[in-house]
Amino acid sequence: MKNIWLITKTNIKRNLFAVVLSVIGAAMLCLILYSMGDMVADMSVAKVSIGLIDNDKSKLSEDFKGYLTEQLDYALVENNNYAFLATELIEKNISVIIEIPESFYEEYASGNKKELIVTSLEDYENAAFLQVNINNYLNSINILASSTSGNKDTFDKLLFDYNNENIKITKTEAQTLDKKALTGQAGFINSVGFYLMFIFSISVLLSFMVLDDRLSGVFSRVQATPVKPIQYIIGSGIFGMVICLIQIGLYCGYIYLMKIQIGFSIWILVLFMCLFSLFTVSFSLAVALALKSKNAITSIIIGFSTVGCILGGAYFPLDMSPKTLQNLARVMPQFWFMDAFRRLQADLTANIYPNIIILVLFTVLSLLIGAVLFSQNYKNN
């Protein structure tokens, strides 16, 4: 045990850059959590924006705009340039375009109907609800107009009295959004995906260290000392875990101290991050024992990390991906890591034991491969 601790301490002293890199990685994760959470939450709770072209500019058009903003809580983007609003609609910055035609007021004041022109794209549900609200408004105005017998003064008075009644539309939200909880969960699920990339970046340094010791003869000279080769491997692995735990501790500590709501217990997060770190360290040691150049190690680790993060849903959910891609993702440990968090955020009672077992099996597989490679190196030496 003393020899293992000596090797671990020596590795930390000779690889202080890895410690610094781990701290920087944790800081970046916290920054991503904070910034991405605010951005996604603001987008989720933001008002629905609609484009509006007012060709009438009358009392009635102003009343209609007040109905949209005050009672329905829409955000209006007013511009008489249809090409500009069409571009905004295509880029999905607005949901629909409403055109108030000329003589809108004149027609209703005279007791006639005048329809509004509503243009939308594929957002059918939102456009349909808006159309219902518009029809309710126009029907109310039409009832007022029909009772005036074409008298504009009477129509203006009734419109004024109608507004003074302060009749509000009762709106019931299908889902009440807690912005703080939404911010925490959105920021977490985006930042923890980047953790999968950062942790492999640190593991490259661990592989380089073991490879340098192999090529420089340190690994061979260990056999002539009281330190056993297995103690060297265990000490190097503990060094890798210490570096990973620094990042995990800072990141989870930030979540705990800032009381960020990630949607489930933080101890589940710590468990999964430790399991994945153990797999990463085991994988890195196996690669370092199997390959003989830093370029090959870098290609294998970074390539596995990049493909695994993309296929595993680290940066985006796989729900809308082709079925073949979803099945292929299951061979990656990153998938089971991210899948557990997404399932827990959707349902706190979700069964994540299969995810834990599979991550443990990935770690055991890496350890077995590393053990075989270590045995071969030991015999060759």
N, C-alpha and C positions, 0 to 999 in steps of 0.2 A: 504493500500500500504506500509505503514511503517512497519507493522508486516511481510509482505512478504519479504521485503528487509532485515529485521533483521534475519529472518530464513535463507535466502540465504547466507548472510554474515557469520552467525554462522556455516553453513554447510561447507563453504569453509575453515574456520579456523580449523575445526575438521577433514577435509579430504584433507589436503595439499598433501598427497601422490597421490590422484587422479589428482591433478593439475600437479604434477611432472610426473606422468604416461602419461598424455595427451601430455606434452611437449616431452617426450621420444618417444611416438608414432609418433608425427609429424616429429621428426628428422629421425626416421626410414623410414617413408614414403618418405621423401626427398632423403634419401640415396638410397632407392630402385628405385626411379624415375631416379636418376643420373646413377646408375650402370646398371640397366636393359636397359635403353635407349641406352647407348653406346654399350652394348653387342648385342642387336637386330639390331641396325643400322650397326654395323661392319659386322654382318652376312649377312645382306641384300645387302650391297654394295660390299661385298668381291668378288674377282675374282673367277671364276669357276675353280676348281682344277681337273686335269686329271692325271692319272697315266701313266707312259711311260716306256717301256722296250726297250732299244736300243741294239739290237743284231748285228747291222751292224757297228756302230761307224765310219761312213764315212763322207765325205764332204756333201753328200746328206742328211744324217740323221741329221747332224748339221743344215743344211739349213731348213729342215722341222721343227725342234724344234724352230728355230728362227721365222719361219712363225707362229707357234702356240702362242709363247709368245709375239712377237713384233707386229704382225699384228692382231691377233685374241684376244690378251690380256688374254690368259689362264695362269693359274699357273700350272707349271709342277711338278709332284712328281716322280722323276726318281729313279727307283730301279729295278734291274734285278731279284729280288726275286718275282716271281709271287704270291706265297702264301701271302706275305706281302701286295701286292697291292690288292689281292682279299679280304683280310680282311678289308682294307681301303674302298673298294667299297661296301662291305656288310654293313659297319658302316656308309656309305654315307659321308665319308670324301673326296671322289673323285667321279666324275660323271661317268667316263669311264676308261677303260684300253686300251691303244694303244700299240701294239707290232710291232716294226720295225724289220722285219725278216733279217736274214743274206743274203748277196748278193743283198741287196736292191739297193745299188749303182751300182753294177756290171750289174744287169739286165737292169736298165734304161740307163746306159751308153752304153750298147750293143744294145739299141733300142727295148728292150722287156719290158713288163709290170710286175709289182710286187705289189700285193695288200698288204695293211696293215691290221692287225687283230685288230678289235675293239670289246671290250666286255663291255656290259652295263647291268643294271638291269631294273627296271620298269620306269626309267627316259627316256621315249621314245622320248619326244619332244627335250630335250637337246642333246641326242645322235643323233637324226636325223639331227639337225642343224650342229652338229660337222661333221657328215658323209658327208654332202653336202660340207662343207668347205674343208674337206680332198680330196674329189673327184675333186674339183676345182683345188687344188694344184697339184694332181697327173696328171690331164689332161694337165695342163700347162707344167709340167715336161716331159710328154709323147710327147707333141708337140716339145719341144726342142730336145728330144732324137731322134725323127723320122727324124729330119733335119740333124743329124750328121753322119748318115750311119754307126753307130757303132764305131765311132772314139771317144775314151775317152778324148783325149786332146781337141778336138772341143767341146765335151759335157761340159767339165770343164770350157772352155772359155765362152760358151754361158750361163752357169749357173752363172758365175761370172758377166757377162754383164747384165743378167736379174736382179740380185740383185742390181746392181748399178743404174738401172733405177728408183729404189725407188718407185715402184708402190704400192700404199696403197689401202687397202680395205676400202671402205666407209661404215661405220657402223652408222645406225640410230637407236637410242634407242626407243623402243615402249613407254617407260615411263621414264622420267627424274626424278631421285631420288634426292631430297634435303635432304642431310644427317642430317642437323640441324633439319629440320621439322620431319624427320623420327625418329630421336633420341628422340625428345620431345614427339611425339605421342605414340611411343612404350613404353617409360619410364612411361608416364602418365597412359596408359591403364593397365599396370602391377601393378603400385603402388596404383592406386585408388581401385583396387580389394582388396588389403590388408587393406585399410581403413575400409572396411566393417567388417573385423575381429577385428581390433583394437578398433573400436567404441563400439562394443559389450563387449569387455574386460573392457572398462571403465564403461559401464552400469552395470556390475556386482557389482562394488563398490557402485553405487547408490542404487541398490537393497539391498545390505547388510546394508547400512545405514538406510533405511526405515524399514527393518526387525528388526534390533537391537532396533530401537525406539519402534516398536510394542511390542517386547518381554520384553523390559525393563520397559514398562509402560509410556514412554514419550508421545506416541500417545494418551494415555488415559488422562494423566495429562494436555495435551493441552486444553482439553475441560473445565478445571477449570480456565483457564486464558483468558485474553482478545483476545488471538490469536485464531481464528476460525480454526477448522480442515481443512477446504478447503484452508485456507491461508497456512497452513503447507504443504499441498500437492503441491500447486502452487509454494511455495518457494523451495521445494525439486526439483520440476521439473525444475525451473529456474536454480538451482545449476547444475543439470545435463546438461542443455543446455550450461551453461557457460563453463563447462569442455569440451564439444564437440566443442564449438566455438573456444576455445584456439587451439585445434588441427587443425580445419579448417582454422583459420586465419594464423597459421604458415605455413601450407602446401600450401595454395593458395598464401600467401605472397611470399613464395619462388619461386613459378611458375611465379608470376608477376614480381618480382625484377630481376630474372634471364632471363626474356623474353623467357620462354620456350613455344614453339609452340605446343599446345595440340590439335589443329585442329578446335577449336571453341572458342567462347567468354568465358573468365574466369568467368564472372558473371553467366553464365548458370551452371558452375561447383559449384559455391558458392550456388546457389539456390538449386540444387539437394542434395548437402551435408547437407545443413540446413534442408531440408525436411526429409532426411533419419535420421538425428540426432534427429529430433522431434519425428519421429516414434520410434526410439530406446529408447528414454527417456520414452515415453508413454508405450511402451512394458515392460520396466524394472519396472516401477511403478506398472503396472498391475500384473506382476509376483510377486513382493515383497508383494503386498496386498493379493495375492491368496495363497501363499505357506508359510510354517512355519519353514523351515530349510534352511541353507545356501547350504547344499549339493544339495537339490532339485532345488534351484534357479540356482546354477552353472550348473547343468545338463541341465536344460531347456534352459538357455540363450546360453551356449556354444554349446549345441546340435543344437539349432535353427540356430545359427550363422554358424556353420560348414556345416550343410546340406544346408542351404540357399546359402552360398558362392559357394559351389560345384555345386549345381543345377542351381544357378543363373548366372553362367558364370563369376564369379569374377576372376578366375585363368586361364581360357581358354575359347575360344568361343564355342558356342553350335551348330554351323552350321553342324558339322560332326556327331553330336550325333543322336541317334535314335529319331524318331518322337515322340514316347511316352515320352521320357525324356524331349524333348523340350516343350511339352505341360504341363508336370508336373512342369517344371521350372516356368511357368507363375503364379503359386500360391505363389511364393516367391517375396517379395519386392526387394530383391537383383537383381532379373532378370531385373525388370523395371529400376532400377538404372543403371546397366551396359549396358543394351540395348540402352538406350538413348545416351550414349557416343559413343558406337560402330557405331550407325547409323549416328551420327553427324560427326564422323571422315570419314565415307564413303561418306556422302552426307550432306553438310552444310545446305541444305534446307529441311532436313528431318523433318517430323512432330513429335515433341516430346510431344505435349500437352497431348496425352493419357497417357504417362509415368508420367507426372506431376500429372494428375488427379488421377491415380491409387495409387501413393505414398501418396497423400493427403487422399484418402479413407482408406488406410492401417492405417494411423495415427489416423483418426477419429474412426476407429474400435477399435484401442487400447485404445483410450481415453474413449470410451463408456464402454468397458469392465472394465477399471480401475474405472470409475464412479460407476458402479454397485457394484464392490467389495468394494469400499470406502463406499458406502451407507450401505452395509451389515455390515462392520466393525463398522461403526458409530452407527448403531442400536444395535449391540451386546454390545457395550461399554456403 
